[in-house]
Amino acid sequence: MADPYIRTALPDDEEELALLDRVTWSTLHAVTPEPQPPYPPYFDERHTPDQFLVAELDRRIVGYVRLARPTLLAANTHVLQIQGLAVTEEVRGRGVGRILIRAAVEEARRRGARRLTLRVLGHNTPARKLYEAEGFAVEGVLPEEFLLDGRYVDDVLMGRTV
């Protein structure tokens, strides 16, 4: 498999990104209920195309990473946060997630960030291993923060310098 082309999302990508989110939804990584019709707009005032880097193969989006500010505080503008990562089942395990994480680090650097953070569910071992391999370290844990499928799950904060 050739490496995917990484680019910033466009408004026209809305439907494809929304579908990707729906087909990859799982309590392994989602704390919100499974999406049900009617689906709200994917892009809104808090989720804009410029926050998304997409991985494209053969003119199809096969993954994305969302990079946004964790707060609107002026004292926090040096930090960006990964607020979503998804890869289609067909390319999972082929390095697309790793390529997206590396692209997010480069984009954070390009935007002048000093730190990049993320939150990941404690039971999401594949994601945690990927983030650790890409230089993220656990910086905090909120024990049993979420109740998912009848189980209490930790919320893990990870971060790294860019």
C-alpha positions in Angstrom: 0.0 0.0 0.0 1.3 3.4 -0.9 1.3 6.1 1.8 -1.8 8.1 1.9 -1.9 11.7 0.9 -2.4 14.0 3.9 -4.2 17.2 3.5 -6.4 19.7 5.4 -10.1 18.8 5.1 -12.4 20.8 2.8 -16.0 21.7 3.4 -16.9 19.1 0.7 -15.4 16.3 2.9 -18.2 16.7 5.4 -20.3 13.8 4.3 -17.4 11.4 3.9 -16.0 12.3 7.4 -19.4 11.9 9.0 -19.7 8.5 7.5 -16.2 7.5 8.6 -17.1 8.5 12.2 -20.3 6.5 12.1 -18.7 3.3 10.7 -15.8 3.5 13.2 -17.9 4.3 16.3 -17.0 2.0 19.2 -17.0 2.2 23.0 -13.3 1.4 22.7 -12.8 5.1 22.0 -16.1 6.9 22.1 -17.9 8.2 25.2 -20.8 9.7 23.3 -23.8 7.5 22.3 -23.7 5.8 19.0 -24.8 8.2 16.3 -28.4 7.8 15.1 -30.4 9.5 12.3 -31.2 12.2 11.8 -27.5 13.1 11.9 -26.5 16.6 12.8 -24.1 18.6 10.6 -20.6 17.3 10.9 -19.0 20.7 10.6 -20.2 23.5 12.9 -18.8 26.5 14.7 -16.8 24.2 17.0 -15.7 21.6 14.4 -14.4 23.4 11.3 -12.7 21.8 8.3 -9.4 23.5 9.1 -9.1 21.4 12.3 -9.0 18.1 10.4 -6.1 16.5 8.6 -7.4 13.7 6.3 -5.6 10.7 4.9 -6.6 10.1 1.3 -6.0 7.0 -0.8 -7.3 6.6 -4.3 -9.4 9.8 -3.9 -11.1 8.3 -0.8 -10.7 9.5 2.8 -9.4 6.5 4.9 -8.7 8.4 8.1 -8.5 11.7 9.9 -7.0 13.4 12.9 -8.7 16.5 14.5 -6.3 19.1 15.9 -7.9 21.9 18.0 -7.2 24.2 20.9 -8.1 22.5 24.3 -9.5 25.9 25.7 -10.1 29.4 24.5 -7.8 30.8 27.2 -5.1 33.2 26.0 -2.7 31.5 28.5 -3.2 28.2 26.8 -2.7 29.1 23.1 0.7 27.3 23.0 -1.1 24.0 23.4 -3.0 22.0 20.7 -5.0 18.8 21.4 -5.8 15.8 19.3 -9.6 15.6 19.6 -10.3 12.7 17.3 -8.5 10.1 15.3 -10.2 7.5 13.0 -9.0 5.1 10.4 -11.2 2.9 8.2 -11.2 -0.8 8.9 -9.8 -1.7 5.5 -6.4 0.1 6.2 -6.2 -0.5 9.9 -2.8 -1.9 10.9 -1.1 -0.5 7.9 0.4 2.6 9.5 -2.2 5.2 8.5 -2.9 6.2 12.2 0.9 6.6 12.7 1.2 8.8 9.6 -1.8 10.9 10.9 -0.2 11.3 14.3 3.1 12.4 12.8 1.2 14.8 10.5 -0.6 16.3 13.6 2.8 16.8 15.3 4.2 18.6 12.3 1.0 20.7 11.9 1.1 21.6 15.6 4.8 22.7 15.1 3.8 24.7 12.0 1.1 26.5 14.0 3.6 27.4 16.7 2.4 25.1 19.4 4.9 24.0 22.1 2.8 21.1 23.4 0.4 18.5 21.9 -2.0 16.7 24.2 -4.8 14.1 23.9 -7.2 12.1 25.9 -7.6 8.4 25.4 -9.7 5.8 27.2 -7.7 3.6 29.5 -8.9 0.3 27.9 -7.9 1.5 24.4 -4.6 -0.4 24.4 -3.9 -0.2 20.6 -4.3 3.6 20.7 -2.2 4.1 23.8 0.6 2.0 22.4 0.6 4.0 19.2 0.7 7.3 21.1 3.5 6.1 23.3 5.5 5.0 20.3 5.1 8.5 18.9 6.5 10.2 21.9 3.4 10.8 24.0 3.6 10.1 27.8 0.8 9.6 30.3 0.5 12.9 32.2 -2.6 12.1 34.2 -5.4 9.6 34.8 -9.0 10.2 35.8 -9.9 6.8 37.3 -13.3 5.4 36.4 -14.3 8.6 34.6 -16.7 7.0 32.2 -19.3 4.2 32.5 -19.3 2.4 29.1 -21.0 -0.9 28.4 -21.5 -1.4 32.1 -17.8 -1.0 32.9 -16.0 2.0 34.5 -13.2 3.2 32.3 -10.3 5.5 33.0 -9.7 8.7 31.1 -6.0 9.1 30.3 -4.3 12.4 29.5 -1.2 12.1 27.4 1.1 14.8 26.0 4.4 15.6 24.4 6.5 18.5 23.4 6.4 19.5 19.7 
